[in-house]
């Protein structure tokens, strides 16, 4: 079947996420035929760097033979089995590996399917933990106004990006939302580091106002992804963790996007010396190959769910594909590659080059701020550099950037008024230089004086 026929069938039946489908009638979706290493190939054979890691999940490049082989071997032995009262070797091995590399104290692992479910599990576990301890009043959550934690109902309730919440407000529960540590648009009108991350005081105020009704505070460590690739200093996270302890509430860290070396350490929270009560993982867990997620928590939380068969303390939450054996096999192979190829060290070595490359674009028209961490680099575009008035994310310029990027062999997807790179951890220095050269060419071509 020729590509045009596939695209016609796609438009007849498929409904794409985060997409105004009427636009696809004149701007059809790309038809990707295959992927290999750092590249995507369309149906006509054109090659593109996967510069956003296929929505922030690809780690080792596409089609890594070690992961393919691990999944194939597992499929020959055990494809799937329920995980309620049943276990299997891949899940046992993976849970043990995750507990070994996680921040201190996170010894229990609950598997699910994706980032949203990993966070949903943490929210429900926190609330029920307090209930099991006789604290049924602790049902509230504190979150950030630029935070994003997924598209299930609980996750939307503790997110702050209105585009994801607007249509669903009637089914969301209330949460205490405070200004994010957005240094470019400081909520308290100060400058870092002289400010001492004083914006964290709002988090403490919310916990104090909520008092005994607060169950947990939830944050994305060091990088607010869908909120605009906002990077904030480790001291904010460190102080936020201290405030959570001071007020006796759980700390939930959403490392769905930042985990597995993306920021230069295995988990971003390590850079602040923080061990949370819940750690939510997905995306890079399988190297970006199969759907799998994990919510890690402490023995203290786990023990609060123990009791007799009639105690009502069991955690009534689950997923059909919880701890899917093939997904676990992919994750185990991915973790092996982290060790063998020293990927976390590679990211730490290459991050300064990525930062240097995008900083060179700071002087271009409309570029308000350049920011980044690890393998992530972002440019926020504004209408006026002095006033910092944002350029509307619907501006035609962003479609022009995407088209020009494709012409130069880069697959990009701007996020609101932010153009960014979110590169696989396996990127080489040579490939990074090539990507930066193409990326710079795109922006210099479109953002002309």
N, C-alpha and C positions, 0 to 999 in steps of 0.2 A: 504494500500500500504506500502511495507516495505521501510526502509530508503534508501537503495541503489537505488530503483526505483525513489524515489523523487529526489535524487542527480543526476541521469542520466537525468531526465527531466529538472532539473535546468540548467545543463551544455548544454542542447540542446537549451534552450530558453532564459535564463537570462543573462544579462550583468551587472556584478558587478562593483561598483564604486572604483576608485583608485586601480584597480586590473589588473595585467597582466593575461588575461584569459587563456593563454596557460599553465600557471603554475597549474591552477585548474584541469587540466586533470590528473595530478599525485598527487596533494594535494587538494582534493575536499574541498569545504567549509563545515563548521560545519552546521549540521542540528539542529537548535534550535526548540524545541517542545513547550516549555512554559517557563514562568518566574514568580517568586514570591519573593517579598521582595528584598533582595540584590542578589538574585540568578537567573542564567539562567540554564535551564535543556535541555540537548540534547535529541535526539530521542531515545537514549539507556538508558536514565534515569540518566546520570551523571550530577552532580551539580557543577556549577562554580560561584564564586563571580564575579559579573559584575563590575570589577575593573576599567573600564573606562566609567562607566555610560552610556553605549550604545551610544558612541560618544558624551559624555559630556552633556547629557541632562537629565538623570534620577535624580530625586531629592528625592522622598519619598519612593523609592523602587518600584519594579514592582507590578502592580495590586492592588494599594491601594484602599480599598473598598469605601472610601469617594469619590474618583474621579470617580470610575466606576459607582457608584450610581448617581452622579451628571450628568454624560454623558447620562446614561440610561433615567433619568427623562427628560432631555432636548430633547432627540430623540423622546420621546413620544409626545412632545408638538410642537417642531419646529426643523426640521433637518437642513434646509438651506434655505436662501433667499438672493437674491442679496443685496448689501449694497449701491448701488447708488440711492440716494433719498429715501432709506428705512432704518429703524433702528429696533432694537429689544432690549428687556430688558437685556439679557446677555451682549451684546456689550456695552450698556450704563453703566451697573454696573461695568464691567471690566475696561473701560476707566476711570471711576471715581476713582476706586481703584488704578490704576496705577499712575494717576496724583497725588493722595494723598501720595503715598510712594516714588515717584521719587524725584530726586534732585530738589531744588527750581527753579521755573520758567517754568517747563515743564508741561504745562497745556493742550496740544493738542496731540491726539493719532491717528495715522493712522495705521490700521491693514493690515497685509499681511500674507504670508504663512510660511516663513522660514528665517533663518539668512541672506542669500544672498539678499532676497527681502527687508528685513528691511534696509539693508545698501544701496541697490540700490535706495530705496525711499529717504533716507537721501541725497544721492548725487544729485538726480534729484531735490529734493526740494530746496537744497542750491543753485544750479545753477539757477533754475527758480525764486527763491526769489530775487536774484540779478537782474535778467532780469526784473522782475516786478517793481523793484525799479529804473529802468533805467540804470543799471550798467551791460550791456551786455558783457562788457570786462572781467568780473569776471567769468571765466570758468575753471580755473586751480585748481588742488588739490595737497596737500603736504602729503606724507605718509612715512612709514618706510620700510627699505629694508628687514626686517624679518616679516613684517606685513602680515596678511591674513584676508580677509573680505568676502570671498565667491567666487562662481564660475560663476556668471553671468558676463556679459561683463564689466559693470562699476566696479563691485567689483574686478575683476581680474586686471583692469587697475590701481587700487590704492592699490594692494597687492604687495608684494615683493618676495614671494617665487617662484623661477623660475620653479620649477617642475609643478606648477599649471598654469603658464603663457606661457611657452616656445612654445607650439604648436599653440598658438592663437594670437601671437604678431600682425599680420596684422590687426586684428579687434579691437585692444585696443587703447584707447586714451592716449596720453602722460601725465605723472604726475611727479612732482618733488619728487624724492625718496632720503631720507637721512638715514645715519646709525642709526640703532636701539640702544637703551640703553641696550646693551648686556654686562653686567659687566664681565662675564667670558672671553669674547673676546672684551675688551673695544676698541671702534673705535678710541679713542684718546690716548690710551696707559696709562691710569691712573687707580687709585684704589679708589673704593668707600669706605667710605664717604669722604675721603680727597679731591676727585675730585670736590665735590659740584655739581655732575651731570652736569658737563660742556659739556657733549655730546649733551645736549639740544640746545647748541648754533647753531648747524648745522640746527636745525629746524627753528630757528630765521633767519639764513642766507638765507634759502630757501624762507621764506616768504618775506624777504626784497628784494631778487633778483626778485621774482615774482611780487612784488609790487601790483599794482591795478588789476593784472590779476588773483589773487588767490581768489577762492571762499571759500575754507575750508581746514582745516587740519584734517586728520582722524587717530585715534589711538585706539588700544585695551588697556584699562586701566590696568596697573600693570602686566598683563600676556599676552605675545604673544603666542597664542596657537599653531596653525599649524606651526609657525615659529620655534618651538623647545621648547615649554613650557619655554620660557624665562621670568623670573621674574625681574621686575625693580622697583626701589624705588619710593614712592609716590611723592617725591620732583621733580622728572622729570616731572610727569604729572602736578603738580601744576605750575611749570615754563612754561610748554608747553601751558597751559591754559592762563597764563598771556601774553605770546607772541602772542597768537591768538587774545586776546583782544587788545593788543597794536597795532597790524597790522590791526585790524578791519575785521578779517575773521571769518567765522563760525568754531566752534569746534564740530566735529562729534566723539562721543565715541561709539565704537562697544563693547557692553556688552553682545553679543550673548552667549558667553561662560562663562563670569565672573559674569553675573547677578544672582540675586536670591540666595544670601548667599554663593555662592561657595567660595569666598575669605575671608569670615569672617565678612563682612558687606553686607547689602542687595544688594548694588551696589558697585563695586570696587572703583569707582571714589569718593565715600564718604571718603575714606582713605586719599585722597589728598585735600578734601574740595572743589571739583570742580563741578560746574553745567554747563553742555555743552549746545550747541544750539540744538543738536540732540542726542538722546539716542536710540540705536538700540538694541532690545531685541528679543529673541526667545528661543530655546532649553529648558531651565528650566521654561519658561513661563507657560506651561501646566503641569509642573512636569515631562516632558519628555514623555507624553502620546499621544498627537495629534499635528499635524502640525499647528502652529500659530506663528505669529510674530507681533511686534509692533514697530513703530518708533514714539518716543515722541519728541515734539518740543515746541517752545515758542509761546506766543501770538504775539510777534513781527513778527516772521516768518509767522505765520498763517495769520495775518492781511495783509501782503503784497500780498496775493492771492485773496483778496476781491475786487470786482468790479462789474460792470454791466454785463449782459449776453453777450455783444459784446466786453468786455474788453480784452479778450484773456488771463486772469490771472488765470483761473481755472486750477487745477492740473490734467492733463490728464494722469493718471496712476491708474491702478486698477488690481484686481485679482478676478477670479471667486469666490474663497472661502474666500474673505475678510470678517473678523469678523464672521466666521462660528460659529453658535450658540453652537454646541457641543464643539468646541474648547474653546470658551469663558467660557462655563460651567466648563470645566476641569480646566481652569486657575483660575477661582473664587474659586473652591474647593481647589486648590493648595495653593492659598493665605490664605485661612482659616486655612489650616494645618500649614503654617508658623507661624501664630499667636498662634494657640493652642498648638503647640509642641515646640515653641520657637527655631526654627531650626537655625536661625542666631546665637543665643547665643551658641547653641550646637557646631556649626562649630568653633566658636571662642575658645571654651573650648578644643576641640579635636585637633585643628590644631597643637599645640605644641607637642602633642604625635606623630602625623604623621611625623612632621619634625624631631623629635628625632629618630624615628624608621628608617628613610631613611639615616640620618646622620651616623648611625652606619655602613653603607655600603660604606662610602666614601673611605675607605682604600683598597677596593678590586681592583685587577688588572683591568686596562682599564677604571675605573671610573674617569673622569676628574673633574666633578663638580656635586654636589648635590644641588638642589634648589627646592623651593616650596612656596606655599601660600595657606592658607585655607585648603581645601580638595584636593589640587593638590600637588604632589611631583614627581620630575623628576631626573633622573640620565643621564648625558651626557657621552657617552662612546667615548674614544679616543684611538688612536694607541700608543700615547706617552704622558705621563702626563706632561713632561717638555715642549715639543713643542706645546702641545694641538692639534696635528694633528687629525682631526676627524676620527673616524672609519666609513667606508662607510656604509650607511644605507642598502646597498644591501648585506652586509656581511652575510654569512650563520649563524653566531652567533646569529643574531636577530631572525631567524626562530627557532633556538635551544631554545632560551629564551621563545618564544611563546609556543613551544611544551612542554617544561618542566613546564611552568606555567599551562597549561591545565592538565598535569599529577598531579599537586598539587592543582587542583581545583580553578585556577585563570584564568579569561579571560582577556588577555592583547593584545594590538596591538601597538608595538613599532612605533615611529614616527621618521623616518630618523635614526639618531644615538642616539636617546633619548628613554629610557625606563621609563614609567611613570605610576603613579596611579592618577586617576581622580574619586574620590569616591562620591557616593550619599551623600547628606547633612544629610540624615536620619541615617547614619551609627552609630552604638553604640560603646562604648568603647571596649566591649568584641569582637565585630566583627572586629574592627580596629586592635586590637592586633593580632587576628587570621590572618587577611590579611597581616599584616607586617611580621608575622612569616613565612607565605608561600612565600611572595615576597622575603624576605631575603634568604630563602632556594633555591629559583629559581636562584638568582644571584650568590650565593655562589657555587652552583652546576656547573653553566656554566662558570663563570669568575674565573676559577681556575688559580693559578700561573703556 
